[in-house]
Structure formats: C-alpha cells, structure tokens
Amino acid sequence: MSEDNFPADENIGTTAGDAGSDQLEALRAEAAGLREQVLRYAAEIENTKRRAEREANDARAYAIQKFARDLLGAADNLARATAAAPSDDADPVVKNFVVGVQMTEKELLGAFERNGLKKIDPPKGEKFDPHKHQAMMEQPGSDVAPGAVIQVLQPGYELLGRLVRPAMVVVAAKQPGQAAPAGDGAANPYAASAGTEDDAQGGAFDTRA
C-alpha cells in the first residue's frame, strides 16, 4: 500500500464517525419522542379514570336521588317527634318509646351519612348561601350581620355534592341606617334595595311564609 492511500483512509474514518454521530442523535431524538408519547398516554389514562369515577358518582347520585328525597319526609317527622317528646315523663313506657324514636332517627341519619346524604344545618350567624339555603323570611337581627342566618326552619340535604333540598332559613334584615360589615363585599341580599333582577338571582325568597 502506497502513502497516497493514507488520506483516503482518513476520510473514510471521518465519514464513518459522522454517520455514527448522526445515528446516535437520531436515536436520542426518537427516545425523547417515545418518552413524551408515553407521558401523554399516561395523562390520558389518568384523565379517563377520573372522568369515569365522576360519571359513576353522578350515575349513583341520580339513581338514588328520588329515593333519598322521599326518605327526607320520614326524617323530618322523626325529628319533630323527638323535639316534641316529653323529657320529664316518669312513665317507663313513655320513656322507652321516646328512646326508641330517638334511636330510629339516629340510625336513619347514620344511613344517610353512609350513603353520601349529608344534612345542611347552618348555625346562627352563618352567611346566607344561595346554593344551599332558601330564605323563607327576614327578621331583625342585631346580633348577626345583615343577610346572615338567624334560624333554620327545616334542614336541607345534599347527595354526593348535589343539592337534594335546600335548608329553609330565616335571614337577618338590614336595619335602617345599618351599614354592611366592613370588608364584606356582599351586602344583604334581602335588604330594602332588593327586588331588582340582579338581586333576585341566587337563593329563593318566599314572602308568603
């Protein structure tokens, strides 16, 4: 082999090295693309799983919503019975009867909780929530903010996050010359200025109660 062939051999080695480098870069790019595709598929699977769980919960809620609403009447009657039951009656028969009614009410409420039916019973002073409360009337309330709940006439219920029945409440009216609480952007929705279309949006206000 003559010395004239050495430059040609060097060119061949350089060309082979460039080809190997190009191939390595191509493999790296392909690996990065495959990794991105795998991550995208994994995200799609997770989104599909969450959507399926949400749809299953919605289907379950729709399936038992009417049944749950029908049972609320029984729960209300049991609550009225326990509220009106005599607490100082010495008759053992009456005492046992009252205890039986209380245990029945407790078991029914426990069944509601286990199946996702939760009671809406706002405490006094809680801000009126038009998504969960229904204002039946307004009364003066000096010890609570305007528009806050004064009394619960009938508790409400929600099933798996869906409102089955709003809580019927009495809200505090705005007194003449009384300003809304500082820092609270929402004024009393049942003040004297209420009655416009914008104010009427939200919770229901039944003046016939």
C-alpha positions in Angstrom: 0.0 0.0 0.0 1.4 3.4 -1.0 1.5 6.5 1.0 -1.0 8.1 -1.4 -3.8 5.9 0.1 -3.5 7.2 3.7 -5.5 10.4 3.1 -8.3 8.4 1.6 -8.4 6.1 4.7 -8.6 9.1 7.0 -11.5 10.5 5.0 -13.4 7.1 5.3 -12.9 7.1 9.1 -14.2 10.6 9.4 -17.2 9.9 7.3 -18.0 6.8 9.4 -17.7 8.7 12.6 -20.1 11.4 11.3 -22.6 8.8 10.3 -22.4 7.2 13.7 -22.9 10.5 15.5 -25.9 11.3 13.2 -27.4 7.9 14.0 -26.9 8.4 17.8 -28.6 11.8 17.6 -31.5 10.2 15.7 -31.8 7.5 18.3 -31.8 10.1 21.1 -34.5 12.1 19.3 -36.6 9.0 18.8 -36.2 8.1 22.5 -37.3 11.6 23.6 -40.3 11.4 21.3 -41.3 8.0 22.7 -40.9 9.2 26.2 -43.2 12.2 25.5 -45.7 9.9 23.9 -45.7 7.6 26.9 -46.2 10.5 29.3 -49.1 11.8 27.1 -50.8 8.3 27.2 -50.3 8.1 30.9 -52.0 11.5 31.4 -54.9 10.5 29.1 -55.4 7.3 31.1 -55.5 9.3 34.4 -58.0 11.7 32.9 -60.1 8.9 31.7 -60.0 7.2 35.1 -61.1 10.4 36.9 -63.8 11.0 34.3 -65.1 7.5 34.8 -65.2 7.9 38.6 -67.0 11.2 38.3 -69.6 9.7 35.9 -70.0 6.8 38.2 -70.7 9.1 41.1 -73.1 11.1 39.0 -75.0 8.0 38.0 -75.2 6.8 41.5 -76.5 10.1 42.7 -79.1 10.3 40.0 -80.2 6.7 40.7 -80.9 7.2 44.4 -81.8 10.9 44.5 -85.6 10.4 44.3 -85.4 7.6 46.9 -83.4 9.8 49.2 -85.8 12.7 48.7 -88.7 10.5 49.6 -87.0 9.5 52.8 -86.5 13.1 53.9 -90.1 13.3 54.9 -89.6 10.4 57.3 -86.5 12.0 58.8 -88.4 15.3 59.3 -91.3 13.5 61.1 -88.8 11.7 63.4 -87.1 15.0 64.2 -90.4 16.6 65.0 -91.3 13.6 67.2 -88.1 13.7 69.2 -88.3 17.5 69.6 -91.8 17.3 71.0 -91.2 14.2 73.1 -91.6 14.8 76.9 -88.3 14.7 78.7 -89.6 14.6 82.3 -92.2 11.9 82.0 -91.9 9.3 84.7 -93.8 6.7 82.9 -91.3 4.0 81.8 -93.4 3.1 78.8 -93.3 6.7 77.5 -89.5 6.8 78.2 -88.9 3.6 76.3 -91.0 4.9 73.4 -89.1 8.2 73.3 -85.7 6.3 73.4 -86.9 4.1 70.5 -87.9 7.0 68.4 -84.5 8.7 69.1 -82.6 5.5 68.2 -84.6 5.2 65.0 -83.8 8.8 64.0 -80.1 8.3 64.8 -80.0 5.1 62.7 -81.7 6.8 59.8 -79.3 9.7 59.8 -76.4 7.3 60.1 -77.7 5.5 57.0 -77.9 8.9 55.2 -74.3 9.7 56.1 -73.0 6.2 55.0 -74.6 6.7 51.6 -73.4 10.2 50.9 -76.6 12.1 52.0 -75.4 14.9 54.3 -77.5 17.3 56.3 -77.3 21.1 55.7 -77.9 22.7 59.0 -76.2 26.2 59.1 -75.5 27.6 62.5 -76.8 31.0 63.6 -74.7 33.8 62.1 -73.5 31.8 59.0 -73.6 33.8 55.8 -76.5 33.0 53.6 -75.5 30.7 50.7 -78.0 30.8 47.8 -76.6 27.5 46.6 -77.6 25.6 49.7 -80.1 27.8 51.6 -83.6 29.1 50.8 -84.7 32.2 52.6 -88.3 31.9 53.8 -88.5 35.2 55.6 -86.3 38.0 57.1 -86.3 39.3 60.6 -84.4 42.0 62.5 -81.2 40.6 63.9 -79.0 42.9 65.9 -76.6 40.1 66.9 -75.8 38.9 63.4 -74.7 40.5 60.2 -77.3 41.5 57.6 -78.1 38.6 55.4 -76.8 36.0 57.9 -78.9 33.0 59.0 -80.9 33.6 62.2 -82.8 30.4 62.4 -83.2 27.1 60.5 -86.8 26.2 59.8 -86.0 23.0 58.0 -82.6 21.4 57.4 -81.5 20.7 53.9 -79.6 17.8 52.4 -77.1 17.2 49.6 -76.3 13.9 48.0 -72.7 13.4 46.9 -72.3 17.1 46.4 -75.6 17.5 44.7 -78.3 19.6 46.3 -81.4 17.5 47.1 -83.2 20.0 49.3 -82.1 23.5 50.4 -82.2 24.4 54.0 -85.1 26.7 54.8 -83.8 29.6 56.9 -84.7 32.9 58.4 -82.2 35.7 57.4 -81.4 38.9 59.2 -82.8 42.0 57.6 -80.9 45.2 57.2 -81.9 47.8 59.8 -82.4 51.5 58.8 -79.1 53.2 59.0 -77.2 50.0 59.5 -74.2 49.6 57.2 -72.9 46.4 55.8 -70.0 44.8 57.7 -66.6 46.3 56.7 -64.6 44.1 54.4 -67.6 42.2 53.2 -68.2 42.9 49.6 -71.6 41.1 49.6 -74.4 43.2 51.1 -77.6 41.8 52.5 -79.4 40.2 49.5 -82.7 40.8 51.2 -82.2 44.5 52.1 -84.7 47.2 51.2 -83.0 47.6 47.8 -83.7 44.0 46.9 -86.2 43.2 44.2 -84.2 44.1 41.1 -83.4 41.4 38.6 -79.8 41.3 39.7 -80.6 40.9 43.3 -83.2 38.2 42.7 -80.6 35.9 41.2 -79.4 33.2 43.6 -81.5 31.8 46.5 -85.2 31.9 46.6 -87.1 34.3 48.9 -90.6 33.3 49.8 -92.5 36.2 51.3 -95.6 34.1 51.8 -94.1 32.1 54.7 
